[in-house]
């Protein structure tokens, strides 16, 4: 599970459950079960949280880029997915976050 978590942490591209399972040598279902049992969070939840962390790391350097562009670079598949996860995890919309945290 450490190898799967490391892949998710270091890769920002299109990591799917199938590609991670293939790289660690497990079936998708076994990987999902073991990941949740050992890490205490679902693999999808871990991947989403990491994409949000990447987004927050990339945000200060966005320099006029649209939030959608930064969200896609961070690893989200779409803006609606990003917005839903951001609101759930942060307790506010991305626009509210930017208003409260204008950055440099």
ABEGO torsion letter per residue (X at the ends): XAAAAAAAAABABBBBAAAAAAAAGBBAAAAAAAAAAAAGBBAAAAAAAAAAAAAAAAAAAAGGBBAAAAAAAAGBABAAAAAAAAAAAAGBBAAAAAAABAEX
